[in-house]
Amino acid sequence: MIFARCGWTPFEGWQVRGRVRRVTLRGREAFKDGRALVEPGYGRNVREK
């Protein structure tokens, strides 16, 4: 499954290793280096669509 607005990615089919380090929502830094920086409910789970 792809969770992007455009519906495609040049990385489709690649297996990668890594972790999320930073997330920005609506221009606001929401997650950085393992810590949530916004209040619960600020974003939404795109997998629940």
mmCIF entry with sequence, helices, sheets and N, C-alpha, C, O atoms, coordinates in Angstrom:
data_MODEL
# 
_entry.id   MODEL 
# 
_entity.id                         1 
_entity.type                       polymer 
_entity.pdbx_number_of_molecules   1 
# 
_entity_poly.entity_id                      1 
_entity_poly.type                           'polypeptide(L)' 
_entity_poly.nstd_linkage                   no 
_entity_poly.nstd_monomer                   no 
_entity_poly.pdbx_seq_one_letter_code       MIFARCGWTPFEGWQVRGRVRRVTLRGREAFKDGRALVEPGYGRNVREK 
_entity_poly.pdbx_seq_one_letter_code_can   MIFARCGWTPFEGWQVRGRVRRVTLRGREAFKDGRALVEPGYGRNVREK 
_entity_poly.pdbx_strand_id                 A 
# 
loop_
_entity_poly_seq.entity_id 
_entity_poly_seq.num 
_entity_poly_seq.mon_id 
_entity_poly_seq.hetero 
1 1  MET n 
1 2  ILE n 
1 3  PHE n 
1 4  ALA n 
1 5  ARG n 
1 6  CYS n 
1 7  GLY n 
1 8  TRP n 
1 9  THR n 
1 10 PRO n 
1 11 PHE n 
1 12 GLU n 
1 13 GLY n 
1 14 TRP n 
1 15 GLN n 
1 16 VAL n 
1 17 ARG n 
1 18 GLY n 
1 19 ARG n 
1 20 VAL n 
1 21 ARG n 
1 22 ARG n 
1 23 VAL n 
1 24 THR n 
1 25 LEU n 
1 26 ARG n 
1 27 GLY n 
1 28 ARG n 
1 29 GLU n 
1 30 ALA n 
1 31 PHE n 
1 32 LYS n 
1 33 ASP n 
1 34 GLY n 
1 35 ARG n 
1 36 ALA n 
1 37 LEU n 
1 38 VAL n 
1 39 GLU n 
1 40 PRO n 
1 41 GLY n 
1 42 TYR n 
1 43 GLY n 
1 44 ARG n 
1 45 ASN n 
1 46 VAL n 
1 47 ARG n 
1 48 GLU n 
1 49 LYS n 
# 
_struct_asym.id          A 
_struct_asym.entity_id   1 
# 
_struct_conf.conf_type_id            HELX_P 
_struct_conf.id                      HELX_P1 
_struct_conf.pdbx_PDB_helix_id       AA1 
_struct_conf.beg_label_comp_id       VAL 
_struct_conf.beg_label_asym_id       A 
_struct_conf.beg_label_seq_id        46 
_struct_conf.pdbx_beg_PDB_ins_code   ? 
_struct_conf.end_label_comp_id       GLU 
_struct_conf.end_label_asym_id       A 
_struct_conf.end_label_seq_id        48 
_struct_conf.pdbx_end_PDB_ins_code   ? 
_struct_conf.beg_auth_comp_id        VAL 
_struct_conf.beg_auth_asym_id        A 
_struct_conf.beg_auth_seq_id         46 
_struct_conf.end_auth_comp_id        GLU 
_struct_conf.end_auth_asym_id        A 
_struct_conf.end_auth_seq_id         48 
_struct_conf.pdbx_PDB_helix_class    5 
_struct_conf.details                 ? 
_struct_conf.pdbx_PDB_helix_length   3 
# 
_struct_conf_type.id          HELX_P 
_struct_conf_type.criteria    ? 
_struct_conf_type.reference   ? 
# 
_struct_sheet.id               AA1 
_struct_sheet.type             ? 
_struct_sheet.number_strands   3 
_struct_sheet.details          ? 
# 
loop_
_struct_sheet_order.sheet_id 
_struct_sheet_order.range_id_1 
_struct_sheet_order.range_id_2 
_struct_sheet_order.offset 
_struct_sheet_order.sense 
AA1 1 2 ? anti-parallel 
AA1 2 3 ? anti-parallel 
# 
loop_
_struct_sheet_range.sheet_id 
_struct_sheet_range.id 
_struct_sheet_range.beg_label_comp_id 
_struct_sheet_range.beg_label_asym_id 
_struct_sheet_range.beg_label_seq_id 
_struct_sheet_range.pdbx_beg_PDB_ins_code 
_struct_sheet_range.end_label_comp_id 
_struct_sheet_range.end_label_asym_id 
_struct_sheet_range.end_label_seq_id 
_struct_sheet_range.pdbx_end_PDB_ins_code 
_struct_sheet_range.beg_auth_comp_id 
_struct_sheet_range.beg_auth_asym_id 
_struct_sheet_range.beg_auth_seq_id 
_struct_sheet_range.end_auth_comp_id 
_struct_sheet_range.end_auth_asym_id 
_struct_sheet_range.end_auth_seq_id 
AA1 1 ARG A 22 ? LEU A 25 ? ARG A 22 LEU A 25 
AA1 2 ARG A 28 ? LYS A 32 ? ARG A 28 LYS A 32 
AA1 3 ARG A 35 ? ALA A 36 ? ARG A 35 ALA A 36 
# 
loop_
_atom_site.group_PDB 
_atom_site.id 
_atom_site.type_symbol 
_atom_site.label_atom_id 
_atom_site.label_alt_id 
_atom_site.label_comp_id 
_atom_site.label_asym_id 
_atom_site.label_entity_id 
_atom_site.label_seq_id 
_atom_site.pdbx_PDB_ins_code 
_atom_site.Cartn_x 
_atom_site.Cartn_y 
_atom_site.Cartn_z 
_atom_site.occupancy 
_atom_site.B_iso_or_equiv 
_atom_site.pdbx_formal_charge 
_atom_site.auth_seq_id 
_atom_site.auth_comp_id 
_atom_site.auth_asym_id 
_atom_site.auth_atom_id 
_atom_site.pdbx_PDB_model_num 
ATOM 1   N N  . MET A 1 1  ? 0.837   -1.185 0.000  1.00 0.00 ? 1  MET A N  1 
ATOM 2   C CA . MET A 1 1  ? 0.000   0.000  0.000  1.00 0.00 ? 1  MET A CA 1 
ATOM 3   C C  . MET A 1 1  ? 0.882   1.248  0.000  1.00 0.00 ? 1  MET A C  1 
ATOM 4   O O  . MET A 1 1  ? 1.925   1.288  0.654  1.00 0.00 ? 1  MET A O  1 
ATOM 5   N N  . ILE A 1 2  ? 0.452   2.249  -0.733 1.00 0.00 ? 2  ILE A N  1 
ATOM 6   C CA . ILE A 1 2  ? 1.185   3.508  -0.797 1.00 0.00 ? 2  ILE A CA 1 
ATOM 7   C C  . ILE A 1 2  ? 0.390   4.585  -0.069 1.00 0.00 ? 2  ILE A C  1 
ATOM 8   O O  . ILE A 1 2  ? -0.803  4.757  -0.319 1.00 0.00 ? 2  ILE A O  1 
ATOM 9   N N  . PHE A 1 3  ? 1.045   5.306  0.827  1.00 0.00 ? 3  PHE A N  1 
ATOM 10  C CA . PHE A 1 3  ? 0.405   6.381  1.586  1.00 0.00 ? 3  PHE A CA 1 
ATOM 11  C C  . PHE A 1 3  ? 0.988   7.715  1.143  1.00 0.00 ? 3  PHE A C  1 
ATOM 12  O O  . PHE A 1 3  ? 1.689   8.383  1.904  1.00 0.00 ? 3  PHE A O  1 
ATOM 13  N N  . ALA A 1 4  ? 0.695   8.091  -0.082 1.00 0.00 ? 4  ALA A N  1 
ATOM 14  C CA . ALA A 1 4  ? 1.167   9.356  -0.634 1.00 0.00 ? 4  ALA A CA 1 
ATOM 15  C C  . ALA A 1 4  ? 0.046   9.987  -1.448 1.00 0.00 ? 4  ALA A C  1 
ATOM 16  O O  . ALA A 1 4  ? -0.798  9.278  -1.998 1.00 0.00 ? 4  ALA A O  1 
ATOM 17  N N  . ARG A 1 5  ? 0.031   11.290 -1.528 1.00 0.00 ? 5  ARG A N  1 
ATOM 18  C CA . ARG A 1 5  ? -1.018  11.986 -2.281 1.00 0.00 ? 5  ARG A CA 1 
ATOM 19  C C  . ARG A 1 5  ? -1.003  11.632 -3.757 1.00 0.00 ? 5  ARG A C  1 
ATOM 20  O O  . ARG A 1 5  ? -2.065  11.519 -4.369 1.00 0.00 ? 5  ARG A O  1 
ATOM 21  N N  . CYS A 1 6  ? 0.169   11.455 -4.343 1.00 0.00 ? 6  CYS A N  1 
ATOM 22  C CA . CYS A 1 6  ? 0.247   11.231 -5.783 1.00 0.00 ? 6  CYS A CA 1 
ATOM 23  C C  . CYS A 1 6  ? -0.084  9.791  -6.174 1.00 0.00 ? 6  CYS A C  1 
ATOM 24  O O  . CYS A 1 6  ? -0.389  9.537  -7.339 1.00 0.00 ? 6  CYS A O  1 
ATOM 25  N N  . GLY A 1 7  ? -0.032  8.848  -5.244 1.00 0.00 ? 7  GLY A N  1 
ATOM 26  C CA . GLY A 1 7  ? -0.387  7.470  -5.544 1.00 0.00 ? 7  GLY A CA 1 
ATOM 27  C C  . GLY A 1 7  ? 0.737   6.639  -6.155 1.00 0.00 ? 7  GLY A C  1 
ATOM 28  O O  . GLY A 1 7  ? 0.512   5.485  -6.522 1.00 0.00 ? 7  GLY A O  1 
ATOM 29  N N  . TRP A 1 8  ? 1.939   7.196  -6.273 1.00 0.00 ? 8  TRP A N  1 
ATOM 30  C CA . TRP A 1 8  ? 3.065   6.417  -6.789 1.00 0.00 ? 8  TRP A CA 1 
ATOM 31  C C  . TRP A 1 8  ? 4.341   6.834  -6.068 1.00 0.00 ? 8  TRP A C  1 
ATOM 32  O O  . TRP A 1 8  ? 4.392   7.877  -5.416 1.00 0.00 ? 8  TRP A O  1 
ATOM 33  N N  . THR A 1 9  ? 5.339   6.024  -6.195 1.00 0.00 ? 9  THR A N  1 
ATOM 34  C CA . THR A 1 9  ? 6.636   6.335  -5.604 1.00 0.00 ? 9  THR A CA 1 
ATOM 35  C C  . THR A 1 9  ? 7.728   5.683  -6.439 1.00 0.00 ? 9  THR A C  1 
ATOM 36  O O  . THR A 1 9  ? 7.535   4.568  -6.924 1.00 0.00 ? 9  THR A O  1 
ATOM 37  N N  . PRO A 1 10 ? 8.861   6.338  -6.622 1.00 0.00 ? 10 PRO A N  1 
ATOM 38  C CA . PRO A 1 10 ? 9.956   5.713  -7.351 1.00 0.00 ? 10 PRO A CA 1 
ATOM 39  C C  . PRO A 1 10 ? 10.600  4.565  -6.570 1.00 0.00 ? 10 PRO A C  1 
ATOM 40  O O  . PRO A 1 10 ? 11.415  3.824  -7.120 1.00 0.00 ? 10 PRO A O  1 
ATOM 41  N N  . PHE A 1 11 ? 10.242  4.415  -5.303 1.00 0.00 ? 11 PHE A N  1 
ATOM 42  C CA . PHE A 1 11 ? 10.823  3.375  -4.454 1.00 0.00 ? 11 PHE A CA 1 
ATOM 43  C C  . PHE A 1 11 ? 9.950   2.129  -4.356 1.00 0.00 ? 11 PHE A C  1 
ATOM 44  O O  . PHE A 1 11 ? 10.258  1.232  -3.572 1.00 0.00 ? 11 PHE A O  1 
ATOM 45  N N  . GLU A 1 12 ? 8.884   2.051  -5.120 1.00 0.00 ? 12 GLU A N  1 
ATOM 46  C CA . GLU A 1 12 ? 7.982   0.901  -5.060 1.00 0.00 ? 12 GLU A CA 1 
ATOM 47  C C  . GLU A 1 12 ? 8.757   -0.391 -5.334 1.00 0.00 ? 12 GLU A C  1 
ATOM 48  O O  . GLU A 1 12 ? 9.509   -0.479 -6.305 1.00 0.00 ? 12 GLU A O  1 
ATOM 49  N N  . GLY A 1 13 ? 8.567   -1.379 -4.478 1.00 0.00 ? 13 GLY A N  1 
ATOM 50  C CA . GLY A 1 13 ? 9.240   -2.656 -4.624 1.00 0.00 ? 13 GLY A CA 1 
ATOM 51  C C  . GLY A 1 13 ? 10.580  -2.744 -3.904 1.00 0.00 ? 13 GLY A C  1 
ATOM 52  O O  . GLY A 1 13 ? 11.147  -3.831 -3.790 1.00 0.00 ? 13 GLY A O  1 
ATOM 53  N N  . TRP A 1 14 ? 11.089  -1.625 -3.421 1.00 0.00 ? 14 TRP A N  1 
ATOM 54  C CA . TRP A 1 14 ? 12.361  -1.631 -2.695 1.00 0.00 ? 14 TRP A CA 1 
ATOM 55  C C  . TRP A 1 14 ? 12.137  -2.105 -1.276 1.00 0.00 ? 14 TRP A C  1 
ATOM 56  O O  . TRP A 1 14 ? 11.098  -1.821 -0.679 1.00 0.00 ? 14 TRP A O  1 
ATOM 57  N N  . GLN A 1 15 ? 13.092  -2.815 -0.737 1.00 0.00 ? 15 GLN A N  1 
ATOM 58  C CA . GLN A 1 15 ? 13.086  -3.160 0.683  1.00 0.00 ? 15 GLN A CA 1 
ATOM 59  C C  . GLN A 1 15 ? 14.158  -2.300 1.343  1.00 0.00 ? 15 GLN A C  1 
ATOM 60  O O  . GLN A 1 15 ? 15.324  -2.324 0.948  1.00 0.00 ? 15 GLN A O  1 
ATOM 61  N N  . VAL A 1 16 ? 13.751  -1.555 2.336  1.00 0.00 ? 16 VAL A N  1 
ATOM 62  C CA . VAL A 1 16 ? 14.686  -0.640 2.995  1.00 0.00 ? 16 VAL A CA 1 
ATOM 63  C C  . VAL A 1 16 ? 14.644  -0.848 4.502  1.00 0.00 ? 16 VAL A C  1 
ATOM 64  O O  . VAL A 1 16 ? 13.697  -1.417 5.044  1.00 0.00 ? 16 VAL A O  1 
ATOM 65  N N  . ARG A 1 17 ? 15.678  -0.379 5.154  1.00 0.00 ? 17 ARG A N  1 
ATOM 66  C CA . ARG A 1 17 ? 15.736  -0.397 6.612  1.00 0.00 ? 17 ARG A CA 1 
ATOM 67  C C  . ARG A 1 17 ? 15.888  1.035  7.078  1.00 0.00 ? 17 ARG A C  1 
ATOM 68  O O  . ARG A 1 17 ? 16.570  1.837  6.439  1.00 0.00 ? 17 ARG A O  1 
ATOM 69  N N  . GLY A 1 18 ? 15.265  1.348  8.172  1.00 0.00 ? 18 GLY A N  1 
ATOM 70  C CA . GLY A 1 18 ? 15.390  2.700  8.689  1.00 0.00 ? 18 GLY A CA 1 
ATOM 71  C C  . GLY A 1 18 ? 14.349  2.961  9.760  1.00 0.00 ? 18 GLY A C  1 
ATOM 72  O O  . GLY A 1 18 ? 13.667  2.049  10.226 1.00 0.00 ? 18 GLY A O  1 
ATOM 73  N N  . ARG A 1 19 ? 14.242  4.230  10.141 1.00 0.00 ? 19 ARG A N  1 
ATOM 74  C CA . ARG A 1 19 ? 13.251  4.614  11.133 1.00 0.00 ? 19 ARG A CA 1 
ATOM 75  C C  . ARG A 1 19 ? 12.866  6.069  10.915 1.00 0.00 ? 19 ARG A C  1 
ATOM 76  O O  . ARG A 1 19 ? 13.591  6.835  10.280 1.00 0.00 ? 19 ARG A O  1 
ATOM 77  N N  . VAL A 1 20 ? 11.736  6.422  11.442 1.00 0.00 ? 20 VAL A N  1 
ATOM 78  C CA . VAL A 1 20 ? 11.256  7.791  11.336 1.00 0.00 ? 20 VAL A CA 1 
ATOM 79  C C  . VAL A 1 20 ? 12.037  8.652  12.320 1.00 0.00 ? 20 VAL A C  1 
ATOM 80  O O  . VAL A 1 20 ? 12.143  8.314  13.499 1.00 0.00 ? 20 VAL A O  1 
ATOM 81  N N  . ARG A 1 21 ? 12.575  9.751  11.843 1.00 0.00 ? 21 ARG A N  1 
ATOM 82  C CA . ARG A 1 21 ? 13.322  10.664 12.719 1.00 0.00 ? 21 ARG A CA 1 
ATOM 83  C C  . ARG A 1 21 ? 12.578  11.970 12.935 1.00 0.00 ? 21 ARG A C  1 
ATOM 84  O O  . ARG A 1 21 ? 12.696  12.592 13.991 1.00 0.00 ? 21 ARG A O  1 
ATOM 85  N N  . ARG A 1 22 ? 11.807  12.389 11.925 1.00 0.00 ? 22 ARG A N  1 
ATOM 86  C CA . ARG A 1 22 ? 11.116  13.673 12.031 1.00 0.00 ? 22 ARG A CA 1 
ATOM 87  C C  . ARG A 1 22 ? 9.839   13.642 11.184 1.00 0.00 ? 22 ARG A C  1 
ATOM 88  O O  . ARG A 1 22 ? 9.833   13.116 10.071 1.00 0.00 ? 22 ARG A O  1 
ATOM 89  N N  . VAL A 1 23 ? 8.768   14.210 11.724 1.00 0.00 ? 23 VAL A N  1 
ATOM 90  C CA . VAL A 1 23 ? 7.493   14.321 11.002 1.00 0.00 ? 23 VAL A CA 1 
ATOM 91  C C  . VAL A 1 23 ? 7.011   15.759 11.123 1.00 0.00 ? 23 VAL A C  1 
ATOM 92  O O  . VAL A 1 23 ? 7.014   16.340 12.208 1.00 0.00 ? 23 VAL A O  1 
ATOM 93  N N  . THR A 1 24 ? 6.592   16.328 9.983  1.00 0.00 ? 24 THR A N  1 
ATOM 94  C CA . THR A 1 24 ? 6.038   17.682 9.972  1.00 0.00 ? 24 THR A CA 1 
ATOM 95  C C  . THR A 1 24 ? 4.595   17.596 9.484  1.00 0.00 ? 24 THR A C  1 
ATOM 96  O O  . THR A 1 24 ? 4.333   17.030 8.423  1.00 0.00 ? 24 THR A O  1 
ATOM 97  N N  . LEU A 1 25 ? 3.662   18.150 10.245 1.00 0.00 ? 25 LEU A N  1 
ATOM 98  C CA . LEU A 1 25 ? 2.245   18.184 9.882  1.00 0.00 ? 25 LEU A CA 1 
ATOM 99  C C  . LEU A 1 25 ? 1.778   19.627 9.832  1.00 0.00 ? 25 LEU A C  1 
ATOM 100 O O  . LEU A 1 25 ? 1.911   20.371 10.804 1.00 0.00 ? 25 LEU A O  1 
ATOM 101 N N  . ARG A 1 26 ? 1.229   20.015 8.685  1.00 0.00 ? 26 ARG A N  1 
ATOM 102 C CA . ARG A 1 26 ? 0.709   21.373 8.513  1.00 0.00 ? 26 ARG A CA 1 
ATOM 103 C C  . ARG A 1 26 ? 1.740   22.441 8.881  1.00 0.00 ? 26 ARG A C  1 
ATOM 104 O O  . ARG A 1 26 ? 1.397   23.474 9.456  1.00 0.00 ? 26 ARG A O  1 
ATOM 105 N N  . GLY A 1 27 ? 2.994   22.185 8.546  1.00 0.00 ? 27 GLY A N  1 
ATOM 106 C CA . GLY A 1 27 ? 4.054   23.145 8.818  1.00 0.00 ? 27 GLY A CA 1 
ATOM 107 C C  . GLY A 1 27 ? 4.573   23.139 10.241 1.00 0.00 ? 27 GLY A C  1 
ATOM 108 O O  . GLY A 1 27 ? 5.434   23.949 10.585 1.00 0.00 ? 27 GLY A O  1 
ATOM 109 N N  . ARG A 1 28 ? 4.075   22.253 11.063 1.00 0.00 ? 28 ARG A N  1 
ATOM 110 C CA . ARG A 1 28 ? 4.498   22.183 12.468 1.00 0.00 ? 28 ARG A CA 1 
ATOM 111 C C  . ARG A 1 28 ? 5.231   20.871 12.719 1.00 0.00 ? 28 ARG A C  1 
ATOM 112 O O  . ARG A 1 28 ? 4.754   19.810 12.316 1.00 0.00 ? 28 ARG A O  1 
ATOM 113 N N  . GLU A 1 29 ? 6.368   20.930 13.371 1.00 0.00 ? 29 GLU A N  1 
ATOM 114 C CA . GLU A 1 29 ? 7.108   19.720 13.701 1.00 0.00 ? 29 GLU A CA 1 
ATOM 115 C C  . GLU A 1 29 ? 6.328   18.931 14.743 1.00 0.00 ? 29 GLU A C  1 
ATOM 116 O O  . GLU A 1 29 ? 6.097   19.419 15.849 1.00 0.00 ? 29 GLU A O  1 
ATOM 117 N N  . ALA A 1 30 ? 5.921   17.715 14.394 1.00 0.00 ? 30 ALA A N  1 
ATOM 118 C CA . ALA A 1 30 ? 5.060   16.915 15.259 1.00 0.00 ? 30 ALA A CA 1 
ATOM 119 C C  . ALA A 1 30 ? 5.816   15.796 15.974 1.00 0.00 ? 30 ALA A C  1 
ATOM 120 O O  . ALA A 1 30 ? 5.396   15.349 17.041 1.00 0.00 ? 30 ALA A O  1 
ATOM 121 N N  . PHE A 1 31 ? 6.919   15.346 15.398 1.00 0.00 ? 31 PHE A N  1 
ATOM 122 C CA . PHE A 1 31 ? 7.685   14.233 15.962 1.00 0.00 ? 31 PHE A CA 1 
ATOM 123 C C  . PHE A 1 31 ? 9.144   14.467 15.628 1.00 0.00 ? 31 PHE A C  1 
ATOM 124 O O  . PHE A 1 31 ? 9.484   14.785 14.488 1.00 0.00 ? 31 PHE A O  1 
ATOM 125 N N  . LYS A 1 32 ? 10.011  14.310 16.626 1.00 0.00 ? 32 LYS A N  1 
ATOM 126 C CA . LYS A 1 32 ? 11.441  14.473 16.379 1.00 0.00 ? 32 LYS A CA 1 
ATOM 127 C C  . LYS A 1 32 ? 12.227  13.582 17.326 1.00 0.00 ? 32 LYS A C  1 
ATOM 128 O O  . LYS A 1 32 ? 12.060  13.648 18.544 1.00 0.00 ? 32 LYS A O  1 
ATOM 129 N N  . ASP A 1 33 ? 13.087  12.746 16.752 1.00 0.00 ? 33 ASP A N  1 
ATOM 130 C CA . ASP A 1 33 ? 14.002  11.880 17.505 1.00 0.00 ? 33 ASP A CA 1 
ATOM 131 C C  . ASP A 1 33 ? 13.305  11.097 18.621 1.00 0.00 ? 33 ASP A C  1 
ATOM 132 O O  . ASP A 1 33 ? 13.788  11.063 19.752 1.00 0.00 ? 33 ASP A O  1 
ATOM 133 N N  . GLY A 1 34 ? 12.171  10.469 18.301 1.00 0.00 ? 34 GLY A N  1 
ATOM 134 C CA . GLY A 1 34 ? 11.491  9.594  19.259 1.00 0.00 ? 34 GLY A CA 1 
ATOM 135 C C  . GLY A 1 34 ? 10.512  10.282 20.186 1.00 0.00 ? 34 GLY A C  1 
ATOM 136 O O  . GLY A 1 34 ? 9.935   9.626  21.053 1.00 0.00 ? 34 GLY A O  1 
ATOM 137 N N  . ARG A 1 35 ? 10.301  11.594 20.033 1.00 0.00 ? 35 ARG A N  1 
ATOM 138 C CA . ARG A 1 35 ? 9.389   12.311 20.934 1.00 0.00 ? 35 ARG A CA 1 
ATOM 139 C C  . ARG A 1 35 ? 8.260   12.970 20.146 1.00 0.00 ? 35 ARG A C  1 
ATOM 140 O O  . ARG A 1 35 ? 8.496   13.601 19.116 1.00 0.00 ? 35 ARG A O  1 
ATOM 141 N N  . ALA A 1 36 ? 7.041   12.819 20.637 1.00 0.00 ? 36 ALA A N  1 
ATOM 142 C CA . ALA A 1 36 ? 5.895   13.522 20.059 1.00 0.00 ? 36 ALA A CA 1 
ATOM 143 C C  . ALA A 1 36 ? 5.909   14.952 20.583 1.00 0.00 ? 36 ALA A C  1 
ATOM 144 O O  . ALA A 1 36 ? 6.034   15.175 21.787 1.00 0.00 ? 36 ALA A O  1 
ATOM 145 N N  . LEU A 1 37 ? 5.782   15.918 19.681 1.00 0.00 ? 37 LEU A N  1 
ATOM 146 C CA . LEU A 1 37 ? 5.863   17.327 20.046 1.00 0.00 ? 37 LEU A CA 1 
ATOM 147 C C  . LEU A 1 37 ? 4.514   18.042 19.973 1.00 0.00 ? 37 LEU A C  1 
ATOM 148 O O  . LEU A 1 37 ? 4.432   19.234 20.266 1.00 0.00 ? 37 LEU A O  1 
ATOM 149 N N  . VAL A 1 38 ? 3.463   17.330 19.589 1.00 0.00 ? 38 VAL A N  1 
ATOM 150 C CA . VAL A 1 38 ? 2.121   17.915 19.517 1.00 0.00 ? 38 VAL A CA 1 
ATOM 151 C C  . VAL A 1 38 ? 1.176   17.126 20.412 1.00 0.00 ? 38 VAL A C  1 
ATOM 152 O O  . VAL A 1 38 ? 1.477   16.004 20.819 1.00 0.00 ? 38 VAL A O  1 
ATOM 153 N N  . GLU A 1 39 ? 0.044   17.720 20.706 1.00 0.00 ? 39 GLU A N  1 
ATOM 154 C CA . GLU A 1 39 ? -0.931  17.064 21.563 1.00 0.00 ? 39 GLU A CA 1 
ATOM 155 C C  . GLU A 1 39 ? -1.609  15.912 20.817 1.00 0.00 ? 39 GLU A C  1 
ATOM 156 O O  . GLU A 1 39 ? -1.706  15.956 19.591 1.00 0.00 ? 39 GLU A O  1 
ATOM 157 N N  . PRO A 1 40 ? -2.083  14.878 21.532 1.00 0.00 ? 40 PRO A N  1 
ATOM 158 C CA . PRO A 1 40 ? -2.786  13.755 20.900 1.00 0.00 ? 40 PRO A CA 1 
ATOM 159 C C  . PRO A 1 40 ? -3.988  14.260 20.098 1.00 0.00 ? 40 PRO A C  1 
ATOM 160 O O  . PRO A 1 40 ? -4.716  15.147 20.544 1.00 0.00 ? 40 PRO A O  1 
ATOM 161 N N  . GLY A 1 41 ? -4.184  13.688 18.918 1.00 0.00 ? 41 GLY A N  1 
ATOM 162 C CA . GLY A 1 41 ? -5.304  14.070 18.072 1.00 0.00 ? 41 GLY A CA 1 
ATOM 163 C C  . GLY A 1 41 ? -4.966  15.144 17.055 1.00 0.00 ? 41 GLY A C  1 
ATOM 164 O O  . GLY A 1 41 ? -5.826  15.523 16.260 1.00 0.00 ? 41 GLY A O  1 
ATOM 165 N N  . TYR A 1 42 ? -3.743  15.643 17.055 1.00 0.00 ? 42 TYR A N  1 
ATOM 166 C CA . TYR A 1 42 ? -3.344  16.697 16.123 1.00 0.00 ? 42 TYR A CA 1 
ATOM 167 C C  . TYR A 1 42 ? -3.334  16.195 14.678 1.00 0.00 ? 42 TYR A C  1 
ATOM 168 O O  . TYR A 1 42 ? -3.711  16.927 13.763 1.00 0.00 ? 42 TYR A O  1 
ATOM 169 N N  . GLY A 1 43 ? -2.907  14.957 14.475 1.00 0.00 ? 43 GLY A N  1 
ATOM 170 C CA . GLY A 1 43 ? -2.862  14.373 13.134 1.00 0.00 ? 43 GLY A CA 1 
ATOM 171 C C  . GLY A 1 43 ? -3.922  13.305 12.983 1.00 0.00 ? 43 GLY A C  1 
ATOM 172 O O  . GLY A 1 43 ? -4.820  13.188 13.818 1.00 0.00 ? 43 GLY A O  1 
ATOM 173 N N  . ARG A 1 44 ? -3.821  12.523 11.918 1.00 0.00 ? 44 ARG A N  1 
ATOM 174 C CA . ARG A 1 44 ? -4.736  11.399 11.744 1.00 0.00 ? 44 ARG A CA 1 
ATOM 175 C C  . ARG A 1 44 ? -3.975  10.236 11.117 1.00 0.00 ? 44 ARG A C  1 
ATOM 176 O O  . ARG A 1 44 ? -2.997  10.431 10.395 1.00 0.00 ? 44 ARG A O  1 
ATOM 177 N N  . ASN A 1 45 ? -4.439  9.038  11.402 1.00 0.00 ? 45 ASN A N  1 
ATOM 178 C CA . ASN A 1 45 ? -3.814  7.828  10.880 1.00 0.00 ? 45 ASN A CA 1 
ATOM 179 C C  . ASN A 1 45 ? -4.277  7.622  9.449  1.00 0.00 ? 45 ASN A C  1 
ATOM 180 O O  . ASN A 1 45 ? -5.458  7.355  9.227  1.00 0.00 ? 45 ASN A O  1 
ATOM 181 N N  . VAL A 1 46 ? -3.384  7.737  8.469  1.00 0.00 ? 46 VAL A N  1 
ATOM 182 C CA . VAL A 1 46 ? -3.769  7.592  7.068  1.00 0.00 ? 46 VAL A CA 1 
ATOM 183 C C  . VAL A 1 46 ? -4.134  6.156  6.720  1.00 0.00 ? 46 VAL A C  1 
ATOM 184 O O  . VAL A 1 46 ? -4.779  5.923  5.698  1.00 0.00 ? 46 VAL A O  1 
ATOM 185 N N  . ARG A 1 47 ? -3.750  5.216  7.518  1.00 0.00 ? 47 ARG A N  1 
ATOM 186 C CA . ARG A 1 47 ? -4.084  3.815  7.249  1.00 0.00 ? 47 ARG A CA 1 
ATOM 187 C C  . ARG A 1 47 ? -5.545  3.495  7.585  1.00 0.00 ? 47 ARG A C  1 
ATOM 188 O O  . ARG A 1 47 ? -6.033  2.430  7.206  1.00 0.00 ? 47 ARG A O  1 
ATOM 189 N N  . GLU A 1 48 ? -6.237  4.366  8.267  1.00 0.00 ? 48 GLU A N  1 
ATOM 190 C CA . GLU A 1 48 ? -7.631  4.122  8.638  1.00 0.00 ? 48 GLU A CA 1 
ATOM 191 C C  . GLU A 1 48 ? -8.609  4.594  7.572  1.00 0.00 ? 48 GLU A C  1 
ATOM 192 O O  . GLU A 1 48 ? -9.817  4.468  7.769  1.00 0.00 ? 48 GLU A O  1 
ATOM 193 N N  . LYS A 1 49 ? -8.140  5.131  6.457  1.00 0.00 ? 49 LYS A N  1 
ATOM 194 C CA . LYS A 1 49 ? -9.011  5.637  5.393  1.00 0.00 ? 49 LYS A CA 1 
ATOM 195 C C  . LYS A 1 49 ? -9.899  4.565  4.827  1.00 0.00 ? 49 LYS A C  1 
ATOM 196 O O  . LYS A 1 49 ? -10.690 4.833  3.923  1.00 0.00 ? 49 LYS A O  1 
# 
